[in-house]
């Protein structure tokens, strides 16, 4: 069955190729878009057709909604896959697609809009009985009120942008004396980064784990989960290593958390693939937000379930009913993902774009590489520094770690600094091997390099 004849992929790099691979398997033609510096990129070569959409700056190219829609219409693409980042969680873009009769491969624009507000979605989930951390339900309306509520919540608290993403604008506040400045700064950053200055305050957990659930829902109201992922190893509140399943998960906790995740999907009217993010601490978990798109780390879920999430996304978007029931989804083995970023782990993770002068990717049993680079490729400075995702699978966590260590040894990327040596150090760290991770793991373990 052919779900679509042609799909436009509104993205670049590894994720554009990942989506095109699923399309190729399904016999669907692919349309790439690219900016001027990306004209020789792999995703452009991989696609059946490719169109220049604008200059280097994302606002002129990968965020240029009208131009992308026009390209889809001109090329005859019936659907658009947004990947992650760029327009993936832009409700206005999803709405434009609908108005132009193009299928947006994701949830409804209304759902993207509602879940795009961290504050609004917390409200919704609190009402539905999903645990949330104590917070200011109306956002921050005045400094005096904020001081009162923060005092009741108890310090430390965190100031967050309601429309936030990518860890931007979050401020940890240790005492009342710091609150006013943090609110002002948070609002300023929120306004300039997201065009919405709404901030709110919530309880700050000192050493939580980030645990998330993958959900998959069709337009007929069927919903399944594809287990959990642990994403606690982060830098600047952004993930660096992810694994599935979470190493401390128990049957009882999984039952509770997965039911909460499915509840989130149900009350938000969610369809397509999505991720429900929780913070976990001392046996308790709290809904943090829902990401209404495919995640970078969907790969580890694919490895432990054997289910191709992009194929599923395409099927659901075409209006097909899920052919999987919860009982069909089995967890097999353990998978880890290391994000290979072109940045210098020894210098505060500063981006290190440039030309790759030597490249050899790893292989062998249990290894999966999703990358957008090759020998001679020049990494442009204006986009995401993640150039490759290295994933390993093993029958258990130990084997998955051993395979990851071996794959890191095999992986050769010369010409730019990368996070590879840091991943080598993490994979050999005693606490990591024991599964003892939390969101401050990198800082506390003083892991810098091998
Ligand atoms: P973003 O959408 O900007 O990525 P999230 O709300 O998903 O932000 O949070 C990203 C990370 O920030 C979390 O994985 C966690 O490490 C940290 N964080 C967020 N909220 C809290 C909190 N209340 N307590 C402790 N850490 C938090």
Boltz pocket constraint, residues with backbone or C-beta under 6 A from the ligand:
constraints:
  - pocket:
      binder: B
      contacts: [[A, 133], [A, 158], [A, 164], [A, 165], [A, 166], [A, 167], [A, 168], [A, 202], [A, 203], [A, 204], [A, 205], [A, 206], [A, 208], [A, 210], [A, 231], [A, 234], [A, 237], [A, 238], [A, 277], [A, 279], [A, 288], [A, 289], [A, 439]]
      max_distance: 6.0
